[in-house]
Amino acid sequence: MRDFKKYEVWRLGMELVKHVYQFSIILPKEEKFGLVSQICRAAISIPSNIAEGTSRTSDVEFKRFLEMAIGSSFELETQLILCKDVGFVSEENIATLISDINIIQRQINNLILKIKQDNKL
């Protein structure tokens, strides 16, 4: 069993969740049960799936949870772009979050590739 707290990508995911919650405060109140809820759930899903994956005994299962985490990161990125596109926020409001998401996506992808390479998956 792996220790999820030792993974930098998990730590970055946790920081992202905090920033997303801070960002969500500026969104319209009427979106609390819509887009805000979706954004927060997608953000939380990233480090949660990484952590859950580390509890699995096989690399194949760990890789599957990393794939879910990266999927959630793309979902979150899409939702942030939508916030900008519908006029809830400006490009400047999401630029740092998008940059952080892209870093996490690259790190998750590199971890997936390493698992594939190590196991010839």
DAFEN-V536014 format. One record per residue. N is the residue number from 1. RES is the residue in one small letter. PSI is psi in degrees with one decimal (* if undefined). BURIAL is 1 if it has 24 or more other C-alpha atoms within 12 Angstrom, else 0. Layout:
{{N RES PSI BURIAL} {N RES PSI BURIAL}}
This chain:
{{1 m 137.4 0} {2 r 159.6 0} {3 d 105.0 0} {4 f -27.4 1} {5 k -14.4 0} {6 k -10.5 0} {7 y 121.1 0} {8 e -38.2 0} {9 v -33.0 1} {10 w -44.3 1} {11 r -42.5 0} {12 l -38.5 1} {13 g -40.4 1} {14 m -41.1 1} {15 e -40.3 0} {16 l -42.8 1} {17 v -44.9 1} {18 k -43.6 0} {19 h -36.6 1} {20 v -41.6 1} {21 y -40.1 1} {22 q -40.9 0} {23 f -40.0 1} {24 s -20.9 1} {25 i -30.4 0} {26 i -8.4 0} {27 l 155.8 1} {28 p 140.1 0} {29 k -34.0 0} {30 e -9.9 0} {31 e 4.8 0} {32 k -41.6 0} {33 f 5.0 0} {34 g -104.6 0} {35 l -40.1 1} {36 v -45.2 1} {37 s -44.3 0} {38 q -43.5 1} {39 i -47.3 1} {40 c -40.6 1} {41 r -41.4 1} {42 a -42.2 1} {43 a -46.9 1} {44 i -32.6 1} {45 s -27.8 1} {46 i -63.4 1} {47 p -27.0 1} {48 s -43.5 1} {49 n -35.5 1} {50 i -46.9 1} {51 a -46.0 1} {52 e -38.3 1} {53 g -34.6 1} {54 t -18.8 1} {55 s -12.2 0} {56 r 149.2 0} {57 t -17.2 0} {58 s 151.0 0} {59 d -31.8 1} {60 v -44.5 0} {61 e -40.9 0} {62 f -45.3 1} {63 k -39.9 1} {64 r -41.8 1} {65 f -33.1 1} {66 l -37.5 1} {67 e -36.4 1} {68 m -39.1 1} {69 a -44.3 1} {70 i -34.5 1} {71 g -42.6 1} {72 s -34.4 1} {73 s -38.6 1} {74 f -35.4 1} {75 e -47.4 1} {76 l -44.7 1} {77 e -43.4 1} {78 t -43.6 1} {79 q -36.7 1} {80 l -40.9 1} {81 i -40.2 1} {82 l -41.9 0} {83 c -41.0 1} {84 k -46.4 0} {85 d -31.8 0} {86 v 0.8 0} {87 g 12.3 0} {88 f -34.1 1} {89 v 167.9 0} {90 s 170.1 0} {91 e -39.4 0} {92 e -31.8 0} {93 n -27.9 1} {94 i -9.5 1} {95 a -47.4 0} {96 t -41.0 0} {97 l -45.1 1} {98 i -42.2 1} {99 s -44.5 0} {100 d -41.6 1} {101 i -43.7 1} {102 n -36.3 1} {103 i -45.7 1} {104 i -42.1 1} {105 q -43.8 1} {106 r -41.1 0} {107 q -41.1 1} {108 i -44.3 1} {109 n -42.0 1} {110 n -38.3 0} {111 l -41.3 1} {112 i -45.7 1} {113 l -38.1 0} {114 k -43.2 0} {115 i -44.4 0} {116 k -46.3 0} {117 q -44.2 0} {118 d -30.3 0} {119 n 2.3 0} {120 k 42.1 0} {121 l * 0}}
